Amino acid sequence: MEKEYHDLTANEVKGYMTKHREDSYQLIDVRFPEEYTEEHLPGAILIPLDELETRFGEVSQDKNLIIYCLSGKRSVAASTLIASNPEFNGKIYNMLGGILAWKGMCLPDMPEIKVFGLTAEKDQLLYQAMNLEKGAHKFYEQVVEKFAGAPFVQAIESLVHAEEVHANMIYSFWAKTQTEAPPFEEVYSALAGDILEGGKGIDELTARLEGIEAQCTHVIDMAMSIEYAAYDLYRNMAHLHKGSELEEVFLLLCQAEKAHMRTAAEALALCGD
């Protein structure tokens, strides 16, 4: 009997996530909440296997799904259950070996969705998203200043620019919620930038940065952590606002964060320490 789902190795899943746009698939973790909190793949939505049938409405009916668990057993059960639902029209990919087979970066703790305020209005959510980008911008500027002349600084400078471009994209959506929106430059200049996309305060990260000697890999690791956490946060916010215009906005932000990750990853080639 032919399987109702497709098996992918962890490396094939990485390739799939790299090549496909954020609005074309959904990544689902079917483990227990405490397992997810300990570590999870960036961008994964938590729907424990024992809650899957009651929370089926949170599963996209038309997008492809990538499902994983700890070792690949629960994800097989989840894949079969979803495939048996007549309302589901996408493809299902089961990650062989689960998170144990994943050799990439896993994230600790839950995404810091609370930084947005769960009851906030659309304009407030978008304004806060701009503020998060401003926070990353400020942090990367500090990196450039502290390590001026280091080989990897050019890559960090590109992230400084990318965060402002990213904020400008969010502004284009935010401006539509305003009767008469001020120019982007005015709005961006007024943002505090006191918190970054991963939910960390700018002061906390600045203090960590001060303790880092001129070691390229340590700096790039911090940048990668920021961008992975941002991707994770935006992907979960998209899920939270499924079916609304905000889902589209947050998925666009995810797509841009992937480009930031690539920039940081490429900077590692400039590290000689």
Secondary structure as GFF3:
##gff-version 3
##sequence-region A 1 273
A	DSSP	beta_strand	6	8	.	.	.	ID=ss1
A	DSSP	alpha_helix	10	19	.	.	.	ID=ss2
A	DSSP	three_ten_helix	22	24	.	.	.	ID=ss3
A	DSSP	beta_strand	25	29	.	.	.	ID=ss4
A	DSSP	alpha_helix	33	38	.	.	.	ID=ss5
A	DSSP	beta_strand	45	46	.	.	.	ID=ss6
A	DSSP	three_ten_helix	49	51	.	.	.	ID=ss7
A	DSSP	three_ten_helix	56	58	.	.	.	ID=ss8
A	DSSP	beta_strand	64	68	.	.	.	ID=ss9
A	DSSP	alpha_helix	73	83	.	.	.	ID=ss10
A	DSSP	beta_strand	92	95	.	.	.	ID=ss11
A	DSSP	three_ten_helix	98	101	.	.	.	ID=ss12
A	DSSP	three_ten_helix	113	116	.	.	.	ID=ss13
A	DSSP	alpha_helix	122	146	.	.	.	ID=ss14
A	DSSP	alpha_helix	153	174	.	.	.	ID=ss15
A	DSSP	three_ten_helix	175	177	.	.	.	ID=ss16
A	DSSP	alpha_helix	184	190	.	.	.	ID=ss17
A	DSSP	alpha_helix	202	210	.	.	.	ID=ss18
A	DSSP	alpha_helix	216	240	.	.	.	ID=ss19
A	DSSP	alpha_helix	245	267	.	.	.	ID=ss20
A	DSSP	three_ten_helix	268	270	.	.	.	ID=ss21
###
